[in-house]
C-alpha cells in the first residue's frame, strides 16, 4: 500500500512540476532581454542635478539608472527594470516618468566636472549606502532640498523651464530610430476584442429596426383604402339613426 501511494505521488509530481516553468516561458515569448553587464564589484552611482533622486551609473557605456527602488535600462527602444543591478531584468512597456528629467548631455558634464558653467563636485555613492538610504532620501527629497546637487553656486531651473525641457526631450526621444521601430512592432498587436467586433453589427441592426418599422407604416398609409361595400337598402331611405337630429 505504501509503495502504491509513493508511486502515485511521484507520478503527480512529474505531471505538475513542469507547469510553472512552461508558464514562465510563455510570458517571455517575443520579448528579448538585454545582454548582461558584468561588474567586478557593485557599481557606484551619482545623483543627477535638476532631478528628484535619479541616480546613474557613470562608469559604463550604456545608460543605467536607479530610481524609486528599481534599476532601469534602455535597450533597442525598450525599457527594462530590476531590483538587482546585474540580473532579473523584466520588460517595462512604457517610458519611466523620471527619464525626461535627465539631461541627455550628462556624460560630457560628468567628464569635465562642469554643469552648465559651474563646478560639479559630484559625490560617488557606493551601492551599499544607496540601498540603505534611497527610500529616506526619496521621501524627504534629500538632494532636491540641498538645491545644488554638488554644483557650486548653482540655481535650480524654474519649474516652467523644466517642463519645457521635458517636452523637448520627449520629442527627441520619439524621433530615435530604435524607439520608432519598437513602436511599429507594437502596433499590430493592438486589436479590438472579438466580442466587440461581433456585437457592433448587432447594434447597427437594432438601430435599423425602428427605421424599417416606420417605413412599413408609411407604406401602409400610402396604400389606397379599399372601398367599403354598399348596402342593398333602397336609396333615399336612411338607415335607422342616420340623418336624425336630436332636438
C-alpha positions as CSV (number, residue, x, y, z in Angstrom):
1,X,0.0,0.0,0.0
2,X,2.8,2.4,0.9
3,X,4.6,1.7,-2.4
4,X,1.3,2.4,-4.3
5,X,0.9,5.7,-2.6
6,X,4.5,6.7,-3.2
7,X,4.2,5.8,-6.9
8,X,1.0,7.8,-7.2
9,X,2.7,10.9,-5.6
10,X,5.7,10.5,-7.8
11,X,3.6,10.5,-11.0
12,X,1.7,13.6,-9.8
13,X,4.9,15.5,-9.2
14,X,6.2,14.6,-12.6
15,X,3.0,15.9,-14.2
16,X,2.5,19.0,-12.2
17,X,6.2,20.0,-11.8
18,X,6.9,21.4,-15.3
19,X,3.8,23.7,-15.4
20,X,5.4,26.8,-13.7
21,X,8.4,26.5,-15.9
22,X,6.2,26.4,-19.0
23,X,4.2,29.4,-17.9
24,X,7.3,31.5,-17.3
25,X,8.5,30.7,-20.9
26,X,5.1,31.7,-22.4
27,X,5.3,35.1,-20.7
28,X,8.7,36.0,-22.2
29,X,7.8,34.9,-25.8
30,X,8.5,37.7,-28.3
31,X,10.4,39.9,-25.8
32,X,14.1,39.6,-25.8
33,X,16.1,40.6,-22.7
34,X,19.1,43.0,-22.8
35,X,22.6,41.5,-22.6
36,X,24.0,41.3,-19.2
37,X,26.5,43.8,-17.9
38,X,29.5,42.3,-16.0
39,X,30.6,44.2,-12.9
40,X,33.7,43.4,-10.9
41,X,32.0,45.0,-7.9
42,X,28.7,46.6,-7.1
43,X,28.6,49.9,-9.1
44,X,28.8,53.4,-7.6
45,X,26.2,55.9,-8.7
46,X,25.9,59.7,-8.8
47,X,22.8,61.8,-8.5
48,X,21.6,63.8,-11.5
49,X,21.2,67.6,-11.0
50,X,17.7,69.0,-11.5
51,X,16.1,65.6,-10.7
52,X,14.3,64.1,-7.7
53,X,16.7,61.4,-6.6
54,X,17.6,60.0,-10.0
55,X,20.9,58.1,-9.9
56,X,23.1,57.0,-12.8
57,X,26.0,54.5,-13.1
58,X,28.7,56.7,-14.6
59,X,31.5,54.2,-15.4
60,X,29.7,52.1,-18.2
61,X,28.9,52.8,-21.8
62,X,25.2,52.3,-21.5
63,X,22.7,54.3,-19.6
64,X,21.7,52.6,-16.4
65,X,19.7,54.4,-13.8
66,X,18.4,53.8,-10.3
67,X,15.2,55.4,-9.3
68,X,12.4,54.6,-6.7
69,X,14.0,51.2,-5.7
70,X,14.5,49.9,-9.3
71,X,17.4,49.7,-11.7
72,X,16.4,50.8,-15.2
73,X,17.9,50.1,-18.6
74,X,17.0,51.3,-22.1
75,X,17.9,48.8,-24.9
76,X,16.8,48.8,-28.5
77,X,14.0,51.2,-27.8
78,X,12.6,49.1,-25.0
79,X,12.8,49.7,-21.2
80,X,13.7,47.1,-18.6
81,X,13.9,47.2,-14.8
82,X,15.1,45.0,-12.0
83,X,15.6,45.1,-8.3
84,X,19.2,43.9,-9.0
85,X,21.9,45.7,-11.0
86,X,23.2,42.5,-12.7
87,X,20.2,40.2,-13.2
88,X,16.4,39.8,-13.1
89,X,15.6,42.2,-15.9
90,X,11.9,42.4,-16.9
91,X,10.3,44.3,-19.8
92,X,8.6,47.6,-18.9
93,X,6.0,48.6,-21.5
94,X,6.3,52.4,-21.2
95,X,8.9,55.1,-20.5
96,X,9.6,55.7,-16.8
97,X,8.5,59.1,-15.7
98,X,11.9,60.2,-14.4
99,X,13.7,59.8,-17.7
100,X,12.8,63.1,-19.3
101,X,14.2,65.0,-16.3
102,X,17.7,63.6,-17.1
103,X,19.9,65.9,-19.2
104,X,21.0,63.9,-22.3
105,X,24.4,65.6,-22.1
106,X,25.2,64.4,-18.6
107,X,28.2,62.3,-19.7
108,X,30.1,65.3,-21.0
109,X,29.4,67.3,-17.9
110,X,30.5,64.4,-15.7
111,X,33.7,64.0,-17.6
112,X,34.5,67.7,-17.3
113,X,33.1,68.0,-13.8
114,X,31.2,71.1,-15.0
115,X,27.5,71.6,-15.1
116,X,26.5,74.5,-17.3
117,X,29.5,76.5,-16.5
118,X,29.5,75.6,-12.7
119,X,32.0,73.3,-11.0
120,X,30.3,70.0,-10.4
121,X,31.6,68.3,-7.3
122,X,29.5,65.2,-7.7
123,X,29.5,62.6,-4.9
124,X,30.1,58.9,-5.8
125,X,27.6,56.9,-3.8
126,X,28.5,53.2,-3.1
127,X,25.8,50.7,-3.8
128,X,25.5,49.6,-0.1
129,X,24.9,53.2,1.0
130,X,22.4,53.7,-1.8
131,X,20.4,50.6,-0.8
132,X,20.3,51.7,2.9
133,X,19.2,55.3,2.3
134,X,17.5,55.7,-1.1
135,X,14.0,55.4,0.4
136,X,14.5,58.1,3.1
137,X,16.3,60.3,0.6
138,X,13.3,59.9,-1.8
139,X,10.7,60.6,0.9
140,X,12.3,63.8,2.3
141,X,13.6,64.9,-1.2
142,X,17.1,64.9,0.3
143,X,19.1,66.0,-2.8
144,X,16.5,68.5,-4.0
145,X,16.3,70.2,-0.7
146,X,20.0,70.8,-0.9
147,X,19.3,72.7,-4.1
148,X,22.7,72.3,-5.7
149,X,23.3,68.5,-6.2
150,X,27.0,69.3,-5.7
151,X,27.1,72.0,-8.3
152,X,28.8,75.2,-6.9
153,X,26.8,78.4,-7.0
154,X,24.0,76.7,-9.0
155,X,20.5,78.0,-9.1
156,X,17.9,75.3,-9.9
157,X,15.9,75.8,-13.1
158,X,12.3,77.3,-12.6
159,X,9.5,74.8,-12.8
160,X,8.3,76.1,-16.2
161,X,11.7,75.8,-17.8
162,X,12.0,72.2,-16.5
163,X,8.6,71.4,-18.1
164,X,9.7,72.9,-21.4
165,X,12.9,70.8,-21.3
166,X,10.9,67.7,-20.5
167,X,8.7,68.3,-23.6
168,X,11.7,68.8,-25.9
169,X,13.4,65.7,-24.6
170,X,10.3,63.7,-25.2
171,X,10.1,64.9,-28.8
172,X,13.7,63.9,-29.4
173,X,13.2,60.6,-27.8
174,X,10.2,59.8,-30.1
175,X,12.3,60.5,-33.1
176,X,15.0,58.0,-32.2
177,X,15.1,55.2,-34.9
178,X,15.1,52.3,-32.4
179,X,12.2,53.8,-30.5
180,X,10.1,54.3,-33.7
181,X,10.9,50.7,-34.7
182,X,9.8,49.3,-31.4
183,X,6.5,51.3,-31.6
184,X,5.8,50.0,-35.1
185,X,6.3,46.4,-33.8
186,X,3.8,47.0,-31.1
187,X,1.1,48.5,-33.2
188,X,-0.1,45.3,-35.0
189,X,-0.5,43.6,-31.6
190,X,-3.2,46.1,-30.5
191,X,-6.5,44.7,-31.7
192,X,-10.1,45.0,-30.6
193,X,-11.5,42.0,-28.7
194,X,-13.6,39.7,-30.8
195,X,-16.6,40.2,-28.7
196,X,-16.7,43.9,-29.6
197,X,-16.3,43.1,-33.3
198,X,-19.2,40.7,-33.2
199,X,-21.5,43.0,-31.2
200,X,-21.0,46.0,-33.5
201,X,-23.2,44.7,-36.4
202,X,-25.9,43.7,-33.9
203,X,-26.1,47.2,-32.6
204,X,-26.4,48.5,-36.2
205,X,-29.3,46.1,-36.9
206,X,-31.0,47.1,-33.7
207,X,-30.8,50.8,-34.8
208,X,-32.2,49.9,-38.2
209,X,-35.3,48.1,-36.9
210,X,-37.3,51.2,-35.7
211,X,-36.5,52.9,-39.1
212,X,-37.7,49.9,-41.0
213,X,-40.9,49.7,-38.9
214,X,-41.6,53.4,-39.6
215,X,-41.1,52.8,-43.4
216,X,-43.6,49.9,-43.3
217,X,-46.1,52.1,-41.6
218,X,-45.6,54.9,-44.1
219,X,-46.1,52.4,-47.0
220,X,-49.3,51.2,-45.4
221,X,-50.6,54.7,-45.0
222,X,-49.9,55.5,-48.7
223,X,-51.9,52.5,-49.9
224,X,-55.4,53.4,-51.2
225,X,-58.1,52.4,-48.8
226,X,-60.4,49.7,-50.0
227,X,-63.9,50.9,-50.8
228,X,-66.5,49.7,-48.3
229,X,-69.3,47.6,-49.9
230,X,-72.6,49.5,-50.3
231,X,-75.7,48.3,-48.6
232,X,-78.6,47.0,-50.6
233,X,-81.1,49.2,-48.9
234,X,-83.3,51.4,-51.1
235,X,-81.8,54.8,-52.0
236,X,-83.2,57.8,-50.2
237,X,-84.2,55.7,-47.2
238,X,-81.6,56.2,-44.5
239,X,-80.7,53.5,-42.0
240,X,-82.1,53.8,-38.6
241,X,-80.3,56.6,-36.7
242,X,-78.7,58.2,-39.8
243,X,-79.7,61.7,-40.7
244,X,-81.6,62.2,-37.5
245,X,-81.1,65.3,-35.4
246,X,-81.7,65.4,-31.8
247,X,-84.0,68.2,-30.6
